[in-house]
Amino acid sequence: MNRSSVILCTFLILLIACSKDQIYVATQNDYSLKSLISQHGGLDHFTLPESTDYANIPQDASNPLSQIKVELGKFLFFETGLALDPVHDIAMESYSCASCHVPSAGFRPGRPQGIADGGLGFGIQGEERFMDTEYQETEIDAQGIRPLSVLNAAFVTNTLWNGQFGATGVNVGTEDLWSLDPLTEVNHLGFDGMECQNIEGLDLHRMVISKEVMDEYGYTPYFDAAFPEFSEEERYTPMTASFAISAYLRTLLTTEAPFQKWLKGDKDALTEQQKNGAMLFFGKANCSSCHNGPSLNAMKFYALGVNDLYQIGALNTSAADGKNKGRGGFTGEEEDMFKFKVPQLYNLNDSPFYFHGASKETLRDVVEYFNDAIPENENVPSSQISSKFYPLNLTESEMNDLVSFISDGLNDPNLQRYVPEYILSGNCFPNNDPFSRLDLGCD
C-alpha cells in the first residue's frame, strides 16, 4: 500500500469514527430511556412476542394456541353469517364481532359507542354506523360503556372495564359473586377472562354456533382440525368457537409499532421527540406507575373521575347503568366503586374517543386531563379518586412530546395483517347490512 492509500484509509477511519460520535451524541436519549425502563422491568418486559410465537404468548392452559385454531378464530371474528338470532329479521347476518372492534379503528368502535344488532352503515372505519329505525333503542346491541380494544389482549387475565370475566387473576376469591349475575355464571367453567367472555358473548350478541351452521358455511373441517379432542357432540359449540376466537385475539400483537422496534434494537425507530415523550412516560409524567404491563396495561383498577358514556349522549344507557360503577358494579364493594381497569395503550390514535365513557376526543385532551388532574364527573366522590391522579406540571412542549410517543411511537401501522381476505359465508364483513355493503364496496 503506497503512502497516499494509507492517508486515504486513515481519513476514512477518522470520518467513520466522527460519524459514530455524531450518532452517539444524537442518541443519548436511547441510553437515558433504557435506564428509565430498567427501573420498570427492563426492555424484555415490554417486548411483545411475535404473533406466531405461540409458545411465548400468554394463553389459557385449557386452550393452547395452534395455527388452525387461530385461523378459524380469525374467520369467526369477522363472520357476519353467525348473526342468526337478531331481535328483528331485517338484521339477519348483518353484523359480526368486528362490527364493534374495527381493525382500522384500533380494534375499537369507530364511533363513541359500538352497535352490533340494530346498527346500519359503516363509513370508513365504523364512524357512520347508526341505529336502524326498525329497532327500539332498548332493542339494539350497544353496551353502556365504550368497548376496549382487543389488541394485546393476551396480557389481560380478566376482561371488560370491571374485570368481571374469568376465574383466574384478580377474580380469585370472588367465586361467591359469579352466580349473582347470569353473565358471570360462565366463570365457574374455570377459564381465563377471554375464553369466558367469548362464550357468553356469542349468546349475548345473538350469534349462533351449531353443527348445521358450520356445515352450511364450510367451517366444519376447521373445527375438526382445531378440536379433535372434543367429541362430535361437543365440537361445534359456543365453547369451541370461543376458544378459536380467543386464540385469534391472543395473536393481535402490535409488534410493528416503533416502540417495539426500538425495544428490539432499532434505535432509529423512534424520533427524538418520541424518545423525549417516552422518557416522560417512564419518568416525570409517571404514566408507568399504572401502565406498567407488557402492553402498557395493568390488571388494576383506578377512579379518575371521567364522565360516563350516557353523559356524552349514547344509546340505551343511563345514569342507572351498573357499568358506570366500574369494578364496584361487579364486586359490590364500596372501595371498588367507580374504579376502571388500566387499558393497554397501543394504537390509541386510530379512533378518536378515550376513557370508558368516550369523554375525550383527542390524545392531547387525555394528556391535559391527567396534567390538570381535575375530575370531571361530579357523581364520583372525591374520596374514590386515585392518589396517583395528581397535577403533573408538564409544560406545553412536554405534553407535545408525550402525545407524540403515545400517538405515533405506540402505533402499529399494519393491523390489516390480522384481517382475512374473505369469510366462508361469502358475506360482506365486518358488517353486511345494505348501508354497510355500499360503504364497504360489497355492492
C-alpha positions in Angstrom: 0.0 0.0 0.0 1.5 3.4 -1.0 1.6 6.5 1.1 -1.5 8.1 -0.5 -3.5 5.0 0.1 -2.6 4.9 3.8 -3.6 8.6 4.1 -6.9 7.9 2.4 -7.6 4.9 4.7 -6.7 6.9 7.7 -9.0 9.7 6.6 -11.9 7.2 6.1 -11.4 5.7 9.5 -11.4 9.1 11.2 -14.5 10.0 9.2 -16.4 6.9 10.2 -15.3 7.4 13.8 -16.6 11.0 13.7 -19.8 9.8 12.2 -20.2 7.3 15.0 -19.5 10.0 17.6 -22.3 12.2 16.0 -24.7 9.3 16.1 -23.8 8.7 19.7 -24.4 12.3 20.6 -27.7 12.3 18.8 -28.9 9.2 20.6 -28.1 10.0 24.2 -31.9 9.7 24.7 -31.6 6.0 24.0 -29.3 5.5 27.0 -31.5 7.6 29.2 -34.7 5.9 28.1 -33.1 2.4 28.6 -32.1 3.4 32.1 -35.6 4.5 32.9 -37.2 1.4 31.5 -34.8 -0.8 33.5 -36.5 0.6 36.6 -39.8 -0.7 35.5 -38.9 -4.2 34.4 -36.5 -3.8 31.6 -36.7 -3.9 27.8 -37.7 -7.6 27.7 -40.6 -6.9 30.0 -42.2 -4.6 27.4 -41.2 -6.5 24.3 -44.2 -8.3 22.8 -43.8 -11.8 21.3 -44.4 -12.2 17.6 -48.0 -13.2 16.7 -46.8 -16.6 15.6 -44.6 -17.3 18.6 -47.3 -19.4 20.2 -45.1 -20.8 23.0 -44.5 -17.3 24.4 -47.9 -15.7 24.0 -49.9 -15.8 27.3 -52.8 -18.3 27.0 -55.3 -20.3 29.0 -53.9 -23.8 29.7 -57.3 -25.2 28.6 -57.0 -23.5 25.3 -53.4 -23.9 23.9 -52.7 -21.9 20.7 -52.4 -23.6 17.3 -52.3 -22.3 13.8 -55.5 -23.9 12.7 -57.3 -22.7 15.8 -56.1 -19.1 15.2 -57.1 -19.3 11.5 -60.6 -20.5 12.5 -61.0 -17.7 15.1 -59.9 -15.2 12.5 -62.8 -16.2 10.3 -65.3 -16.4 13.1 -64.4 -13.0 14.4 -65.4 -11.3 11.1 -68.2 -13.8 10.1 -71.4 -11.9 9.7 -73.2 -15.2 8.9 -73.2 -16.0 12.6 -75.7 -13.2 13.3 -78.7 -15.6 13.1 -80.6 -14.5 16.2 -81.2 -10.8 15.9 -84.1 -9.1 17.5 -85.6 -8.3 14.1 -85.2 -10.5 11.0 -84.1 -7.4 9.0 -80.8 -7.6 10.8 -80.1 -11.3 9.9 -76.5 -11.9 9.0 -75.7 -8.2 9.2 -73.0 -7.9 11.9 -70.0 -9.6 13.5 -67.6 -9.3 16.4 -65.7 -6.8 14.2 -68.6 -4.5 14.0 -67.6 -3.1 17.3 -63.9 -4.0 17.1 -62.9 -2.4 13.8 -59.3 -3.2 12.8 -58.6 0.3 11.3 -60.0 1.9 14.4 -57.5 0.0 16.6 -59.9 -2.9 17.1 -62.4 -0.5 18.8 -65.6 1.2 17.5 -65.0 4.0 15.1 -67.7 5.9 16.9 -68.0 6.5 20.7 -70.3 3.5 21.1 -70.4 0.3 19.1 -73.6 -1.1 17.7 -73.9 -4.7 16.5 -77.5 -5.9 16.2 -79.7 -3.0 15.3 -77.0 -1.0 13.6 -76.7 0.2 10.0 -73.9 1.7 8.0 -70.1 1.8 8.4 -68.4 4.8 6.8 -64.7 4.4 6.6 -63.9 2.8 9.9 -67.3 2.4 11.5 -67.8 6.1 12.4 -71.0 6.4 10.4 -72.9 3.5 12.0 -76.4 4.4 13.2 -79.4 2.8 14.7 -81.9 1.1 12.5 -85.3 2.8 12.7 -86.9 -0.7 12.8 -85.4 -1.1 16.3 -86.4 0.5 19.6 -83.4 1.9 21.4 -83.8 -0.7 24.1 -83.5 -3.5 21.5 -80.2 -2.6 19.9 -77.0 -4.4 20.9 -74.9 -1.5 22.2 -73.1 -1.6 25.5 -73.4 1.3 28.0 -69.6 1.6 28.1 -67.0 2.1 25.3 -65.6 -1.3 24.2 -62.0 -1.9 25.0 -59.5 -2.6 22.2 -58.7 -6.3 21.8 -55.2 -5.5 20.7 -52.6 -7.2 23.1 -55.5 -8.8 24.9 -53.2 -11.8 25.6 -51.9 -9.8 28.5 -55.4 -9.4 30.1 -56.4 -12.1 32.5 -59.9 -10.6 33.3 -61.9 -8.8 30.7 -64.1 -5.8 30.5 -63.5 -2.5 32.2 -64.6 -4.0 35.5 -62.7 -7.3 35.0 -65.8 -9.4 35.7 -65.0 -12.3 33.3 -62.5 -15.0 34.2 -62.0 -17.4 37.0 -58.3 -16.6 37.4 -56.3 -13.5 38.1 -57.9 -10.8 40.1 -61.2 -12.8 40.3 -59.7 -15.5 42.5 -61.6 -15.1 45.8 -64.8 -13.6 44.1 -66.4 -17.0 43.4 -69.4 -16.2 45.6 -70.3 -13.4 43.2 -70.3 -15.3 40.0 -73.8 -16.7 40.3 -75.3 -13.4 41.2 -75.2 -12.3 37.6 -76.2 -14.6 34.8 -73.4 -13.3 32.7 -70.7 -14.3 35.1 -72.0 -17.8 35.7 -69.6 -18.8 32.9 -66.7 -18.1 35.3 -67.5 -21.4 37.0 -66.0 -23.2 34.0 -62.6 -22.1 35.3 -61.3 -20.4 32.2 -59.4 -17.1 31.8 -61.4 -13.9 31.1 -61.2 -14.0 27.3 -62.5 -17.5 27.0 -65.3 -16.9 29.5 -66.3 -13.6 27.9 -66.4 -15.0 24.4 -68.6 -18.0 25.4 -71.1 -15.6 27.0 -70.6 -13.0 24.3 -71.7 -15.2 21.4 -75.1 -15.6 23.1 -75.2 -12.0 24.3 -74.6 -10.7 20.8 -77.1 -13.0 19.3 -74.8 -15.2 17.3 -75.4 -18.9 16.5 -72.8 -21.7 16.6 -74.1 -25.2 15.6 -73.1 -28.1 13.5 -75.8 -27.2 11.0 -74.5 -23.6 10.6 -70.8 -24.7 10.4 -71.8 -27.3 7.8 -73.6 -24.7 5.7 -70.7 -22.3 5.7 -67.9 -24.8 5.4 -66.3 -24.3 8.8 -66.8 -27.9 9.9 -63.4 -29.1 8.7 -61.7 -26.3 10.6 -63.5 -27.3 13.8 -62.5 -30.9 13.2 -58.8 -29.9 12.7 -58.7 -27.5 15.6 -60.6 -29.5 18.2 -60.0 -33.3 17.6 -60.0 -33.8 21.4 -63.7 -32.9 21.6 -66.4 -35.4 20.8 -68.5 -34.6 17.7 -71.4 -33.7 20.0 -69.3 -31.0 21.7 -67.1 -29.9 18.9 -69.3 -27.3 17.2 -70.5 -25.2 20.1 -70.1 -21.7 21.6 -67.3 -23.1 23.8 -65.1 -24.3 20.9 -65.9 -21.2 18.9 -64.9 -19.1 21.9 -61.7 -21.0 22.1 -60.9 -20.3 18.5 -61.8 -16.6 18.7 -59.8 -16.3 21.9 -56.8 -17.9 20.2 -57.0 -15.5 17.3 -57.4 -12.5 19.7 -54.3 -13.5 21.6 -52.2 -13.1 18.4 -53.3 -9.5 17.8 -50.0 -8.1 19.0 -48.7 -4.6 18.0 -45.2 -5.8 17.2 -44.6 -3.4 14.3 -45.1 -0.2 16.5 -41.9 2.0 16.5 -41.5 1.5 20.3 -41.5 -2.3 19.8 -38.9 -1.9 17.1 -36.8 0.3 19.4 -37.1 -2.2 22.2 -35.7 -4.8 19.8 -32.6 -2.7 19.0 -33.7 -0.4 16.1 -32.8 2.9 17.8 -33.9 4.9 14.8 -37.4 3.6 15.0 -38.4 6.3 17.4 -37.9 10.0 16.7 -36.1 12.2 19.2 -39.4 13.8 20.2 -41.0 10.3 20.7 -38.0 9.3 22.9 -38.4 12.5 24.9 -42.1 11.5 25.3 -41.2 8.0 26.3 -38.8 9.4 29.0 -41.7 11.5 30.3 -43.9 8.4 30.2 -41.5 6.4 32.3 -40.3 9.4 34.3 -41.7 12.8 35.2 -45.3 12.1 33.9 -45.3 8.8 35.9 -47.6 7.1 33.4 -45.8 3.8 34.0 -46.9 3.8 37.7 -50.2 2.4 36.3 -49.4 1.4 32.8 -46.6 -1.0 33.7 -47.7 -4.3 32.0 -46.1 -5.6 28.8 -48.7 -3.8 26.6 -48.6 -0.7 28.9 -51.7 -2.1 30.6 -52.3 -3.4 34.1 -54.9 -5.7 35.9 -55.6 -2.9 38.4 -58.5 -0.5 38.8 -58.5 3.2 39.5 -61.0 6.0 39.7 -60.1 9.1 37.6 -63.5 10.8 37.7 -64.1 10.9 34.0 -67.6 11.2 32.6 -69.7 8.1 31.7 -71.0 7.2 28.2 -74.6 8.4 28.9 -73.2 11.8 29.8 -72.0 12.4 26.3 -75.2 11.2 24.7 -75.2 7.5 24.0 -77.8 4.9 23.1 -79.5 2.5 25.5 -77.7 3.6 28.7 -78.4 6.0 31.5 -77.2 7.2 34.9 -78.7 4.0 36.4 -76.4 1.7 34.2 -74.4 -0.5 36.5 -71.4 -0.3 34.2 -70.9 3.3 35.5 -69.7 1.8 38.8 -66.7 0.1 37.3 -65.2 -2.7 39.4 -67.6 -1.9 42.2 -70.5 -2.8 39.9 -69.1 -6.4 39.9 -67.8 -6.8 43.4 -70.4 -4.5 45.2 -67.6 -3.3 47.4 -67.7 0.4 48.3 -63.9 0.7 47.9 -64.2 -0.5 44.2 -66.9 1.9 43.1 -66.1 4.0 40.0 -62.7 2.2 39.5 -61.9 1.1 36.0 -59.2 -1.2 34.6 -56.0 0.2 33.3 -56.2 -0.3 29.5 -53.4 -1.0 27.0 -52.1 2.0 25.1 -51.2 0.8 21.6 -52.9 2.3 18.5 -54.9 4.8 20.5 -54.6 7.2 17.6 -56.7 5.0 15.4 -60.0 6.1 16.9 -60.7 9.5 18.5 -62.6 8.5 21.7 -61.0 7.8 25.0 -61.8 6.6 28.5 -64.7 4.2 29.4 -67.2 7.0 28.6 -65.5 8.2 25.4 -65.5 11.7 27.0 -62.2 12.8 25.4 -61.7 13.1 21.6 -58.0 13.7 21.2 -54.9 12.3 22.9 -54.0 15.8 23.7 -57.2 16.1 25.7 -56.3 13.0 27.6 -52.8 14.2 28.5 -54.2 17.6 29.6 -56.8 15.8 31.7 -54.0 13.9 33.5 -51.8 17.0 33.7 -54.5 19.1 35.3 -55.9 16.2 37.4 -59.3 17.8 37.9 -62.1 15.2 38.0 -65.0 16.0 35.6 -67.7 13.6 36.8 -69.5 15.1 39.8 -71.0 11.7 40.5 -67.7 10.3 41.6 -66.9 11.1 45.2 -63.5 12.7 45.8 -62.7 10.0 48.3 -62.6 7.5 45.5 -60.2 9.4 43.2 -56.9 7.6 42.9 -53.9 9.1 44.8 -52.0 8.6 41.6 -54.2 11.2 39.9 -52.4 14.5 40.7 -51.2 17.5 38.7 -48.1 16.6 36.6 -46.9 20.1 35.9 -45.9 19.3 32.4 -45.0 22.1 30.0 -46.7 22.6 26.7 -43.6 21.2 25.0 -43.5 18.2 27.3 -47.2 17.4 26.7 -46.5 17.6 22.9 -43.6 15.1 23.4 -45.8 12.7 25.4 -48.6 12.8 22.9 -46.1 12.1 20.1 -44.9 9.0 21.9 -48.3 7.7 22.6 -49.9 8.5 19.3 -47.1 7.6 16.9 -44.5 5.7 18.9 -47.1 3.2 20.0 -48.9 2.9 16.7 -48.6 -0.3 14.7 -49.4 0.8 11.1 -50.1 -2.7 9.8 -53.1 -4.1 11.6 -54.5 -5.2 8.2 -52.3 -8.3 8.5 -54.8 -9.6 11.1 -57.8 -9.3 8.7 -59.0 -12.2 6.5 -59.3 -11.6 2.8 -62.7 -13.3 2.8 -65.1 -15.2 5.1 -66.5 -18.6 4.2 -70.2 -17.4 4.1 -69.2 -15.1 1.3 -70.9 -12.3 3.1 -69.7 -8.7 3.3 -67.7 -8.0 6.5 -67.4 -6.7 9.2 -71.0 -5.6 8.5 -73.4 -6.9 6.0 -76.4 -4.6 6.1 -77.4 -2.7 2.9 -75.8 0.6 4.0 -72.6 -1.0 5.1 -72.4 -3.0 1.9 -72.4 0.2 -0.1 -69.8 1.8 2.3 -67.5 -1.2 2.1 -67.8 -1.6 -1.6 -69.5 -5.0 -1.5 -72.3 -3.9 -3.8 
